[in-house]
Amino acid sequence: MKISEVIATLQTVQKLYGDIAITGGTLTDDQPLSNITVTNTDGMQIWPRDPNCRAGSSPIDGVFLD
């Protein structure tokens, strides 16, 4: 993922959820950044997809990068 993509995605997250913390993630030498997600305090992804239908059920925890 290019820097411009990361910045644009984080700006979208900021508009939707405010100035939330980056709470975790993983980066390795052989795997570039490929996903930016927003999770709730249950650790469930709620953005950009909500596969577990958990949006609104728990407070926003932060942004997870991997």
N, C-alpha and C positions, 0 to 999 in steps of 0.2 A: 504494500500500500504506500502510495506516495504521500509526502508531507501535506500537500494541498488537499488530498482526500481526507486525511486525518483531521486537519483543521476544519474543513467543511462539515464533516460528520460531528465533531465535537461542538461546533457552533449550533448545529441542528439540535443536539441534545440539550445544550444550554438554553435554547429558546423554549424547548418543551418542558424541561424539568428544573430550570434555574442553574445556579452555580454549584452543582453537586461535586462531591469528591470523586477522584479516581481511587477506587478501593482495592484494585488488584489486577492481576494479569500475568502473563508469561511472555517472554521474548527469548528466543534462542538464536545462536549464530546461524543455524541452518534452516530456520523457519521465520520468514518475515511476518510482521503484523498483518493479520488478515481479517480480524473481527473486532468490532467495537459494540458492546452491548450495555444496556442499563439493567441492573438487577435490583430486586427488592430485598428486604432484610431476611427473607426466607432463602435467599440465594437463587431465586428463580428469575430467568430472563423475562423482562417485560417489554423491551424495545431492542431492535427494530421489529421483532416478532414476539408474540405472546403465546408460545406453543402450549403452555399449561393453563391458559386463561386465568392468570394470577394478577393481572393489572388491577390495582386498587385494593387488593386484599391485604397487602402489607405495605408499610412505608418504603419509599425509595431508599436504597442503600447507596448506590453509586454506579460508576462506570467501570466496566471490566474490559481490559485489553488483552487480546490473545491472537 
